[in-house]
Amino acid sequence: MASPKQNQASLGSDEDPRYANLDERKRKRMISNRESARRSRAKKQQRLDELLSEINQLQNDNNTIMKKIDGATQMFVGTASQNNVLRAQITELTDRLHSLNSVLHIAQEVSGLALDIPEIPDTLLEPWKLPVSIQPITTSFNMNMF
């Protein structure tokens, strides 16, 4: 046999107006909760899509920057190689100039003539004291690259 409370509960909102109001609020709350959960899931999915899009954009930017870095590194290596070649050439030319100056000194001693033989600075240690006028170096480096 069912107790009086169980009978009232089994009757539910169909017969007792107090429970009908309670069930209606519960049903509205459930609907509201479901709608809120749906909005939350949609918002979460939208944020996930935005983050994935941002990841793709950042990866593209990173790839572009890495290409620029690689290009700049190649330019640096090329310039360093050219600089080494030029240093070797200046050493060779300085040695030749020293040899020619020593020939001039010998010629001056043998001939007895007074020759104006300038001193040759060590251009590797003091490049600002080059015996010739320095021309400005122009470049075609594209500043918009970076």
Disulfide bonds with the S-S distance in Angstrom:
none
